[in-house]
Amino acid sequence: QVQLVESGGGSVQAGGSLRLSCAASGTIVSFRINAMGWYRQAPGKQRDLVAVITRFGATSYADSVKGRSSISGDNAKNTVYLQMNSLKPEDTGIYYCNLQYNGRGYWGQGTQVTVSS
């Protein structure tokens, strides 16, 4: 059983920063983790990719967050982090952690990020 536990969401003013964390637990074999990432779902919209990091450290970002966000991982802890800076109101949404593991995808429960102007 694989579980993802997210933390770090909250409410901030525009221009502020937040750091999201997602830890994978359960029967995890680290070398079978293909990638971990973060998706955002704004109210009334679909869930979109924000950033992803592969087991080998390659990263990819949505254009909307490039230059303002940084994704990193700790392989020993099976944890991924998303540092978000210069936050904008349009960054508001529920942020979901995603794990690609052993050919399957897993989702966290989501953490709310609210950015006020």
C-alpha positions as CSV (number, residue, x, y, z in Angstrom):
1,Q,0.0,0.0,0.0
2,V,1.4,3.4,-1.1
3,Q,0.4,6.6,0.6
4,L,1.2,10.2,0.0
5,V,1.2,12.7,2.8
6,E,1.2,16.4,1.7
7,S,1.9,19.4,3.9
8,G,2.8,23.1,3.6
9,G,-0.3,24.6,2.0
10,G,-1.8,27.8,3.4
11,S,-2.9,31.3,2.7
12,V,-0.4,34.0,1.7
13,Q,-0.5,37.4,0.1
14,A,0.7,38.0,-3.4
15,G,4.4,38.0,-3.5
16,G,4.8,35.6,-0.7
17,S,6.3,32.1,-0.6
18,L,5.2,28.6,0.3
19,R,7.0,25.3,0.5
20,L,5.0,22.2,-0.2
21,S,6.2,18.7,0.9
22,C,5.0,15.3,-0.1
23,A,6.2,12.1,1.5
24,A,5.6,8.7,0.1
25,S,5.2,5.9,2.6
26,G,4.3,2.2,2.6
27,T,6.0,-0.5,0.7
28,I,8.3,1.7,-1.3
29,V,11.3,0.5,-3.3
30,S,13.1,3.7,-4.2
31,F,14.5,2.6,-7.5
32,R,11.0,1.8,-8.7
33,I,9.9,5.4,-8.3
34,N,9.9,6.9,-11.8
35,A,8.9,10.5,-10.9
36,M,7.1,12.6,-8.4
37,G,5.3,15.9,-9.1
38,W,2.8,18.5,-8.2
39,Y,-0.5,19.3,-9.9
40,R,-2.8,22.2,-9.3
41,Q,-6.6,22.3,-9.6
42,A,-8.2,25.7,-9.5
43,P,-11.9,26.0,-8.8
44,G,-13.9,24.9,-11.8
45,K,-10.8,23.9,-13.8
46,Q,-9.0,20.7,-14.6
47,R,-6.0,19.4,-12.7
48,D,-2.8,20.7,-14.4
49,L,0.8,19.8,-14.0
50,V,2.9,22.3,-12.0
51,A,6.2,20.6,-11.8
52,V,7.7,17.1,-11.9
53,I,11.1,15.6,-11.0
54,T,12.3,12.2,-12.2
55,R,14.2,9.7,-10.1
56,F,17.4,10.9,-11.9
57,G,16.7,14.5,-11.0
58,A,15.4,15.8,-14.3
59,T,12.8,18.5,-13.8
60,S,10.0,20.1,-15.8
61,Y,7.8,23.1,-15.0
62,A,4.6,24.6,-16.3
63,D,5.3,27.8,-18.1
64,S,3.2,29.7,-15.5
65,V,5.6,28.9,-12.7
66,K,8.9,28.8,-14.4
67,G,11.4,31.1,-12.7
68,R,9.2,31.3,-9.6
69,S,9.2,27.7,-8.4
70,S,11.7,24.9,-7.7
71,I,11.0,21.2,-7.3
72,S,13.4,19.0,-5.5
73,G,13.5,15.5,-4.1
74,D,15.1,13.5,-1.3
75,N,15.4,10.0,-2.5
76,A,16.4,8.7,0.9
77,K,13.1,10.0,2.4
78,N,11.0,9.4,-0.7
79,T,9.9,13.0,-0.4
80,V,9.4,15.8,-2.9
81,Y,9.3,19.5,-2.2
82,L,7.9,22.4,-4.2
83,Q,9.3,25.8,-3.3
84,M,7.0,28.5,-4.7
85,N,8.0,32.2,-4.6
86,S,6.5,35.4,-5.9
87,L,3.1,33.8,-5.6
88,K,0.2,35.3,-7.6
89,P,-3.5,35.0,-7.0
90,E,-3.7,32.7,-10.1
91,D,-1.6,30.2,-8.2
92,T,-4.6,29.6,-6.0
93,G,-5.9,26.0,-6.0
94,I,-5.6,22.6,-4.5
95,Y,-2.2,21.2,-5.0
96,Y,-2.0,17.4,-5.4
97,C,1.1,15.3,-5.1
98,N,1.6,12.6,-7.7
99,L,3.8,9.6,-7.6
100,Q,4.7,7.4,-10.6
101,Y,5.7,4.2,-9.0
102,N,6.2,0.8,-10.6
103,G,4.0,1.6,-13.5
104,R,1.2,3.1,-11.5
105,G,0.1,6.5,-10.5
106,Y,-0.8,7.6,-7.0
107,W,-2.3,10.8,-5.7
108,G,-2.2,12.6,-2.4
109,Q,-5.3,14.1,-0.7
110,G,-4.4,17.6,-1.8
111,T,-3.4,20.7,0.1
112,Q,-5.0,24.1,-0.4
113,V,-3.0,27.1,-1.5
114,T,-4.7,30.5,-1.4
115,V,-3.0,33.6,-2.6
116,S,-4.7,36.9,-2.0
117,S,-4.1,40.1,-3.8
